Amino acid sequence: MKEIKAFIRANKAETVIEALEEFGVKGVTLIDALGIGALADPEHSKYSIRCVKKYSDIAKLEVVCSKEYVHKVVEVIREKAYTGLKGDGVIYVSPVEVAVKIRTGAIGEEAL
């Protein structure tokens, strides 16, 4: 299993999630976040009193899937999050050693 973390423009989150659902992804975690640094789009960044730096509104998506679907899930995210402008985001893929469904006790891919 793999965990896919994608940091994308917040205004693209709904489009990306809808495309993932159409592909068959059953669960996505969506986190509202602020991005600072190379990911920030200088033309659409704002100053924050909390951060005292420029930031961009971003969304963090997390998906866990079997290895066989990783490349397709990554491509769906990349395609739907793309604008061609600086600050489109980044996708990371990491291994998942164990998944356990709390309600049923299912382990591994059965927990997905």
Backbone as ProteinMPNN parsed JSONL, in Angstrom:
{"seq_chain_A": "MKEIKAFIRANKAETVIEALEEFGVKGVTLIDALGIGALADPEHSKYSIRCVKKYSDIAKLEVVCSKEYVHKVVEVIREKAYTGLKGDGVIYVSPVEVAVKIRTGAIGEEAL", "coords_chain_A": {"N_chain_A": [[0.836, -1.178, 0.0], [0.307, 2.324, -0.52], [0.749, 5.724, 0.501], [-0.535, 8.706, -0.636], [0.206, 12.025, -0.736], [-0.931, 15.163, -1.486], [-0.311, 18.49, -2.178], [-2.136, 21.097, -3.09], [-3.658, 23.806, -5.02], [-6.202, 25.431, -3.214], [-8.614, 26.046, -4.483], [-8.833, 24.09, -6.383], [-9.406, 21.73, -5.177], [-12.029, 20.541, -4.959], [-12.565, 19.754, -7.618], [-10.486, 17.911, -8.043], [-11.057, 15.959, -6.078], [-13.599, 15.074, -6.927], [-12.859, 13.886, -9.374], [-11.184, 11.842, -8.444], [-13.058, 10.315, -7.03], [-14.668, 9.496, -9.178], [-12.826, 7.838, -10.427], [-12.75, 5.815, -8.596], [-11.711, 5.94, -6.057], [-12.21, 5.527, -2.654], [-11.888, 6.876, -0.262], [-10.809, 10.022, 0.881], [-8.74, 12.275, 2.55], [-9.113, 15.594, 3.397], [-7.449, 18.527, 4.011], [-7.385, 21.801, 5.139], [-4.996, 24.217, 4.512], [-2.085, 26.396, 4.884], [0.316, 27.5, 2.645], [3.757, 28.131, 2.546], [6.573, 29.448, 0.97], [8.41, 27.926, -1.694], [6.223, 26.842, -2.981], [4.3, 28.777, -2.958], [2.298, 30.991, -4.812], [3.39, 33.866, -6.138], [1.828, 35.924, -7.232], [-0.718, 35.576, -6.239], [-0.5, 35.345, -3.536], [-0.877, 36.209, -0.052], [-0.308, 38.503, 2.659], [0.229, 37.474, 5.982], [-0.651, 38.032, 9.305], [-0.315, 36.147, 11.249], [1.707, 34.484, 10.225], [3.628, 36.2, 9.296], [4.722, 36.304, 6.799], [4.518, 35.721, 3.275], [1.782, 33.776, 2.141], [-0.085, 31.076, 0.633], [-3.404, 29.971, 0.082], [-3.894, 26.635, 0.455], [-4.725, 23.198, -0.233], [-4.457, 20.113, 1.377], [-4.378, 16.893, 0.324], [-4.956, 13.548, 1.21], [-4.493, 10.199, 0.399], [-4.826, 6.715, 0.615], [-3.845, 3.857, -1.065], [-3.772, 0.768, -2.981], [-0.679, -0.539, -4.314], [-0.876, -0.965, -7.062], [-2.55, 1.017, -8.056], [-1.359, 3.463, -7.689], [0.089, 5.092, -9.623], [-1.956, 5.868, -11.379], [-3.721, 7.257, -9.662], [-2.045, 9.353, -8.848], [-1.682, 10.572, -11.355], [-4.312, 11.404, -11.942], [-4.689, 13.329, -9.918], [-2.613, 15.139, -10.574], [-3.334, 15.945, -13.168], [-5.89, 17.158, -12.779], [-5.334, 19.15, -10.928], [-3.675, 20.882, -12.187], [-2.667, 24.066, -13.421], [-0.726, 25.346, -14.736], [0.601, 27.456, -13.72], [3.022, 28.929, -11.458], [3.13, 27.463, -8.277], [1.281, 25.435, -8.426], [1.533, 23.12, -6.958], [2.532, 20.063, -5.224], [3.183, 16.531, -5.199], [3.51, 13.77, -3.063], [4.621, 10.427, -2.538], [4.441, 7.751, -0.343], [5.452, 4.747, 1.415], [3.096, 2.526, 3.012], [3.001, 0.681, 5.842], [1.196, -0.8, 7.474], [-2.335, -1.059, 7.669], [-5.232, -0.665, 9.561], [-8.587, -1.205, 10.024], [-10.618, 0.393, 12.205], [-13.314, -0.118, 13.073], [-13.974, -2.724, 12.032], [-11.709, -4.267, 12.265], [-10.32, -5.151, 10.093], [-7.383, -5.811, 8.194], [-4.572, -4.52, 6.405], [-4.882, -4.252, 2.833], [-7.562, -4.861, 2.864], [-8.573, -3.158, 4.713], [-8.857, -0.825, 3.41]], "CA_chain_A": [[0.0, 0.0, 0.0], [1.025, 3.596, -0.591], [0.033, 6.942, 0.882], [-0.291, 9.813, -1.553], [-0.082, 13.343, -0.161], [-0.873, 16.181, -2.529], [-0.52, 19.872, -1.754], [-2.646, 21.719, -4.311], [-4.42, 25.039, -4.829], [-7.465, 25.138, -2.535], [-9.746, 26.141, -5.406], [-8.833, 22.902, -7.246], [-9.668, 20.546, -4.348], [-13.295, 19.891, -5.305], [-12.392, 19.122, -8.929], [-9.611, 16.754, -7.864], [-11.777, 14.938, -5.308], [-14.628, 14.502, -7.806], [-12.182, 13.004, -10.335], [-10.742, 10.654, -7.696], [-14.254, 9.505, -6.771], [-15.036, 8.87, -10.455], [-11.862, 6.764, -10.667], [-13.049, 4.726, -7.677], [-11.114, 6.137, -4.735], [-13.308, 5.533, -1.698], [-11.66, 7.774, 0.858], [-9.817, 11.083, 0.736], [-8.696, 13.228, 3.641], [-8.904, 16.949, 2.906], [-7.005, 19.411, 5.088], [-7.184, 23.195, 4.748], [-3.651, 24.57, 4.976], [-1.42, 27.569, 4.335], [1.622, 27.129, 2.107], [4.761, 29.195, 2.547], [7.819, 29.031, 0.339], [8.483, 27.755, -3.14], [4.917, 26.489, -3.525], [3.418, 29.937, -2.977], [2.166, 31.738, -6.06], [3.628, 35.246, -5.729], [0.781, 36.837, -7.688], [-1.957, 35.358, -5.497], [-0.185, 35.184, -2.124], [-1.315, 37.285, 0.828], [0.477, 38.601, 3.879], [-0.479, 36.97, 7.146], [-0.134, 38.49, 10.588], [0.103, 34.946, 11.972], [2.936, 33.917, 9.672], [4.505, 37.321, 8.973], [5.31, 36.013, 5.49], [3.481, 35.462, 2.281], [1.267, 32.416, 2.111], [-1.168, 30.79, -0.304], [-4.378, 28.991, 0.554], [-3.705, 25.36, -0.224], [-5.406, 22.034, 0.31], [-3.649, 18.897, 1.449], [-5.175, 15.688, 0.125], [-4.275, 12.304, 1.564], [-5.165, 9.006, -0.112], [-4.071, 5.465, 0.732], [-4.345, 2.922, -2.075], [-2.861, -0.333, -3.282], [0.432, -0.155, -5.192], [-1.249, -1.02, -8.474], [-3.302, 2.208, -8.459], [-0.621, 4.682, -7.341], [0.4, 5.957, -10.767], [-3.205, 6.432, -11.903], [-4.21, 8.25, -8.693], [-1.146, 10.508, -8.977], [-1.969, 11.241, -12.627], [-5.607, 12.089, -11.802], [-4.45, 14.531, -9.113], [-1.779, 16.079, -11.338], [-4.103, 16.475, -14.298], [-6.999, 18.013, -12.339], [-4.821, 20.273, -10.13], [-2.784, 21.657, -13.046], [-3.057, 25.337, -14.044], [0.421, 25.819, -15.491], [1.197, 28.587, -13.017], [3.822, 28.613, -10.284], [2.288, 27.24, -7.109], [0.3, 24.372, -8.653], [1.628, 22.175, -5.854], [3.462, 18.939, -5.252], [2.615, 15.25, -4.764], [4.48, 12.847, -2.463], [4.149, 9.048, -2.368], [5.194, 7.062, 0.716], [4.938, 3.408, 1.719], [2.273, 2.306, 4.205], [3.321, -0.667, 6.312], [0.019, -1.489, 8.004], [-3.591, -0.325, 7.804], [-6.193, -1.423, 10.354], [-9.88, -0.544, 10.121], [-10.979, 0.37, 13.623], [-14.624, -0.721, 13.303], [-14.064, -4.156, 11.699], [-10.468, -4.979, 12.525], [-9.707, -5.54, 8.834], [-5.976, -5.447, 8.14], [-3.981, -4.436, 5.071], [-5.725, -3.659, 1.794], [-8.967, -5.056, 3.24], [-8.952, -2.004, 5.529], [-9.133, 0.309, 2.534]], "C_chain_A": [[0.88, 1.24, 0.0], [0.124, 4.717, -0.098], [0.443, 8.035, -0.087], [-0.717, 11.088, -0.845], [0.085, 14.359, -1.278], [-1.183, 17.538, -1.924], [-0.893, 20.644, -3.017], [-3.33, 23.047, -3.981], [-5.782, 24.678, -4.22], [-8.648, 25.16, -3.498], [-9.811, 24.97, -6.387], [-9.253, 21.638, -6.487], [-10.947, 19.815, -4.76], [-13.195, 19.142, -6.634], [-11.556, 17.849, -8.817], [-10.355, 15.629, -7.145], [-12.865, 14.289, -6.156], [-14.008, 13.526, -8.807], [-11.683, 11.728, -9.653], [-11.921, 9.734, -7.399], [-14.704, 8.795, -8.042], [-14.108, 7.706, -10.787], [-12.114, 5.574, -9.75], [-12.394, 4.836, -6.316], [-12.247, 6.313, -3.734], [-13.122, 6.512, -0.557], [-10.536, 8.756, 0.594], [-9.888, 11.939, 1.985], [-8.342, 14.578, 3.046], [-8.583, 17.849, 4.091], [-6.777, 20.799, 4.512], [-5.85, 23.645, 5.332], [-3.192, 25.887, 4.365], [-0.052, 27.139, 3.862], [2.549, 28.33, 2.069], [6.003, 28.657, 1.851], [7.683, 28.882, -1.149], [7.132, 27.408, -3.757], [4.007, 27.698, -3.69], [3.457, 30.637, -4.331], [2.307, 33.219, -5.725], [2.537, 36.219, -6.161], [-0.513, 36.703, -6.894], [-1.72, 35.148, -4.005], [-0.674, 36.394, -1.35], [-0.356, 37.352, 2.009], [-0.377, 38.173, 5.053], [0.161, 37.51, 8.411], [0.37, 37.291, 11.388], [1.472, 34.461, 11.517], [4.006, 34.967, 9.43], [5.293, 37.047, 7.688], [4.173, 35.87, 4.505], [3.051, 34.008, 2.354], [0.21, 32.305, 1.026], [-2.114, 29.805, 0.354], [-4.175, 27.713, -0.247], [-4.553, 24.293, 0.449], [-4.417, 20.879, 0.312], [-4.609, 17.719, 1.325], [-4.34, 14.488, 0.52], [-5.131, 11.133, 1.098], [-4.253, 7.819, 0.152], [-4.698, 4.49, -0.256], [-3.351, 1.787, -2.257], [-1.82, 0.144, -4.285], [0.013, -0.08, -6.652], [-1.979, 0.231, -8.959], [-2.549, 3.518, -8.252], [-0.425, 5.605, -8.53], [-0.862, 6.594, -11.344], [-3.75, 7.506, -10.966], [-3.36, 9.517, -8.771], [-1.459, 11.277, -10.259], [-3.305, 11.984, -12.584], [-5.415, 13.392, -11.025], [-3.69, 15.568, -9.927], [-2.571, 16.745, -12.457], [-5.168, 17.479, -13.843], [-6.53, 19.219, -11.522], [-4.001, 21.25, -10.973], [-3.422, 22.961, -13.537], [-1.941, 25.853, -14.941], [1.126, 26.993, -14.847], [2.051, 28.112, -11.845], [2.878, 28.477, -9.092], [1.213, 26.193, -7.321], [0.371, 23.288, -7.583], [2.631, 21.076, -6.08], [2.752, 17.697, -4.718], [3.747, 14.388, -4.219], [3.832, 11.466, -2.338], [5.064, 8.355, -1.364], [4.615, 5.674, 0.949], [4.083, 3.419, 2.985], [2.518, 0.867, 4.634], [2.094, -1.442, 6.74], [-1.164, -0.529, 7.99], [-4.548, -1.222, 8.574], [-7.484, -0.614, 10.441], [-10.382, -0.706, 11.55], [-12.284, -0.384, 13.855], [-14.625, -2.227, 13.109], [-12.819, -4.962, 12.068], [-9.779, -5.472, 11.267], [-8.289, -4.995, 8.759], [-5.502, -5.434, 6.697], [-4.931, -3.79, 4.08], [-7.206, -3.851, 2.063], [-9.476, -3.884, 4.068], [-9.277, -0.786, 4.679], [-10.555, 0.237, 2.065]], "O_chain_A": [[2.026, 1.219, 0.449], [-1.096, 4.671, -0.256], [1.631, 8.257, -0.325], [-1.861, 11.215, -0.409], [1.124, 14.406, -1.935], [-2.192, 17.712, -1.241], [-0.063, 20.823, -3.909], [-3.553, 23.369, -2.814], [-6.432, 23.73, -4.662], [-9.584, 24.376, -3.346], [-10.768, 24.875, -7.154], [-9.436, 20.586, -7.099], [-10.94, 18.592, -4.893], [-13.687, 18.021, -6.755], [-11.882, 16.831, -9.426], [-10.287, 14.473, -7.565], [-13.035, 13.071, -6.108], [-14.567, 12.46, -9.061], [-11.758, 10.648, -10.238], [-11.801, 8.513, -7.504], [-15.08, 7.623, -7.996], [-14.541, 6.705, -11.358], [-11.739, 4.448, -10.078], [-12.508, 3.922, -5.499], [-13.137, 7.141, -3.931], [-14.101, 6.938, 0.056], [-9.453, 8.38, 0.144], [-10.978, 12.294, 2.434], [-7.384, 14.696, 2.282], [-9.348, 17.925, 5.053], [-6.066, 20.96, 3.52], [-5.607, 23.47, 6.526], [-3.822, 26.421, 3.452], [0.675, 26.475, 4.601], [2.17, 29.41, 1.617], [6.433, 27.535, 2.118], [6.936, 29.617, -1.796], [6.919, 27.657, -4.944], [3.053, 27.659, -4.467], [4.523, 30.841, -4.912], [1.42, 33.781, -5.082], [2.344, 37.246, -5.511], [-1.323, 37.629, -6.879], [-2.653, 34.804, -3.28], [-0.865, 37.471, -1.915], [0.325, 36.375, 2.322], [-1.569, 38.476, 5.109], [1.38, 37.451, 8.569], [1.357, 37.395, 12.117], [2.301, 34.072, 12.34], [5.188, 34.632, 9.366], [6.417, 37.525, 7.533], [3.001, 35.898, 4.881], [3.866, 33.119, 2.6], [-0.325, 33.31, 0.558], [-1.689, 28.915, 1.09], [-4.273, 27.713, -1.475], [-5.034, 24.476, 1.567], [-3.645, 20.697, -0.63], [-5.536, 17.571, 2.122], [-3.153, 14.417, 0.203], [-6.331, 11.077, 1.365], [-3.043, 7.903, -0.062], [-5.916, 4.315, -0.287], [-2.23, 1.839, -1.751], [-2.045, 1.108, -5.016], [0.495, 0.775, -7.396], [-2.023, 0.481, -10.163], [-3.058, 4.58, -8.609], [-0.745, 6.79, -8.447], [-0.829, 7.753, -11.756], [-4.195, 8.557, -11.427], [-3.893, 10.627, -8.762], [-1.496, 12.508, -10.246], [-3.418, 13.08, -13.133], [-5.921, 14.439, -11.43], [-4.074, 16.737, -9.967], [-2.484, 17.956, -12.662], [-5.327, 18.534, -14.457], [-7.252, 20.213, -11.429], [-3.67, 22.339, -10.503], [-4.561, 22.969, -14.005], [-2.174, 26.696, -15.807], [2.134, 27.477, -15.363], [1.83, 27.027, -11.305], [1.952, 29.269, -8.921], [0.315, 26.061, -6.489], [-0.623, 22.609, -7.327], [3.462, 21.133, -6.986], [1.84, 17.793, -3.896], [4.811, 14.286, -4.83], [2.637, 11.356, -2.066], [6.287, 8.365, -1.504], [3.429, 5.443, 0.711], [4.31, 4.209, 3.902], [2.267, -0.062, 3.867], [1.959, -2.619, 6.407], [-1.015, 0.662, 8.263], [-4.663, -2.41, 8.274], [-7.471, 0.534, 10.883], [-10.546, -1.825, 12.036], [-12.351, -1.218, 14.758], [-15.205, -2.949, 13.919], [-12.871, -6.188, 12.169], [-8.752, -6.145, 11.355], [-8.015, -3.877, 9.194], [-5.959, -6.223, 5.871], [-5.694, -2.89, 4.434], [-8.029, -3.092, 1.551], [-10.682, -3.64, 4.12], [-9.893, 0.168, 5.155], [-11.001, 1.102, 1.312]]}, "name": "protein", "num_of_chains": 1, "seq": "MKEIKAFIRANKAETVIEALEEFGVKGVTLIDALGIGALADPEHSKYSIRCVKKYSDIAKLEVVCSKEYVHKVVEVIREKAYTGLKGDGVIYVSPVEVAVKIRTGAIGEEAL"}
